[in-house]
Amino acid sequence: MTSITNNARVAKAAQNADTTAAEQLLRDMAYVLKLTRRVKDEMTADRARTVSPTTRNAEGALVA
């Protein structure tokens, strides 16, 4: 009976370790995405802003 109890305890500890590792991985990914967004904003801040047309006209339509 002791071995079953120990197995359950080990399995529970392994699940906690997996959860901790997954949480750390998600935190790291969020940090990388935040840095990537910041770098992109800095790179595009130097460019001149362009205004895109909000409506389409018939000249841009494909004709079959």
TAKA-V226688 format. One record per backbone hydrogen bond with DSSP energy under -1.0 kcal/mol. NH is the residue of the N-H (numbers start at 0). CO is the residue of the C=O. If there is no record, write none. Layout:
# TAKA-V226688
nh=NH co=CO
nh=NH co=CO
This chain:
# TAKA-V226688
nh=4 co=0
nh=5 co=1
nh=6 co=2
nh=7 co=3
nh=8 co=4
nh=9 co=5
nh=10 co=6
nh=11 co=7
nh=12 co=8
nh=13 co=9
nh=14 co=10
nh=15 co=11
nh=16 co=12
nh=17 co=13
nh=18 co=14
nh=19 co=15
nh=20 co=16
nh=21 co=17
nh=22 co=18
nh=23 co=19
nh=24 co=20
nh=25 co=21
nh=26 co=22
nh=27 co=23
nh=28 co=24
nh=29 co=25
nh=30 co=26
nh=31 co=27
nh=32 co=28
nh=33 co=29
nh=34 co=30
nh=35 co=31
nh=36 co=32
nh=37 co=33
nh=38 co=34
nh=39 co=35
nh=40 co=36
nh=41 co=37
nh=42 co=38
nh=43 co=39
nh=44 co=40
nh=59 co=56
nh=60 co=57
